[in-house]
Amino acid sequence: MASPTPDSSRHEEFVSLYVRHEPAIFSFVLGMVRNTADAEDVVQRASLTMWRCLDQYEVGTNFRNWALQVAKNAALNHLTKVRRDRHVFSENLVELLAEQAEDRAENLDARRRALDSCVEKLPPTDHKMVVSCYAEGATIRSFAEQAGETANKIYKRLNRVRGQLQKCIERQLGLEEEAAQ
């Protein structure tokens, strides 16, 4: 089997980074265009631009910031095209919305990191339940059957664990905020 070429390794790295940051990119764009369908179109155009301009991304630099800049430009281009619509905002407001969307995207990233950390700290049985119930294509009912429990019992356990995770996330984010100050 042939070893990957430098281009294929670079493309694999791009796909990995893009998949990791796509939710933040989408949230950022949605904050700017305020319409889910438009945001999906803008993100798709931005991802194509990122792919075409991959050689402009410097490996080792902040991919998220680079991707958000590309997405911001795509969103601004979209808003310019629909400017005739009377519901389009001024450029200053769009810039403000972009800044707020970027802040929300950063907050979302911090919450995801905190959630990952908190899930890892769960007792093994709770960890297995959360991972199993939230796996792609999984259902609480199928996990309950596999575990020999009633779905109602699993719902109640999940609800309790969700509360614990929420408190853990809030504690972690509080600690992160204090450390940043």
Stockholm file with secondary structure:
# STOCKHOLM 1.0

chainA/1-181         MASPTPDSSRHEEFVSLYVRHEPAIFSFVLGMVRNTADAEDVVQRASLTMWRCLDQYEVGTNFRNWALQVAKNAALNHLTKVRRDRHVFSENLVELLAEQAEDRAENLDARRRALDSCVEKLPPTDHKMVVSCYAEGATIRSFAEQAGETANKIYKRLNRVRGQLQKCIERQLGLEEEAAQ
#=GR chainA/1-181 SS CCCCCHHHHHHHHHHHHHHHHHHHHHHHHHHHHCCHHHHHHHHHHHHHHHHHTGGGSCTTSCHHHHHHHHHHHHHHHHHHHTTTSTTCCCHHHHHHHHHHHHHHHHHHHHHHHHHHHHHHHSCHHHHHHHHHHTSTTCCHHHHHHHHTSCHHHHHHHHHHHHHHHHHHHHHHHHHHHHHHC
#=GC SS_cons         CCCCCHHHHHHHHHHHHHHHHHHHHHHHHHHHHCCHHHHHHHHHHHHHHHHHTGGGSCTTSCHHHHHHHHHHHHHHHHHHHTTTSTTCCCHHHHHHHHHHHHHHHHHHHHHHHHHHHHHHHSCHHHHHHHHHHTSTTCCHHHHHHHHTSCHHHHHHHHHHHHHHHHHHHHHHHHHHHHHHC
//
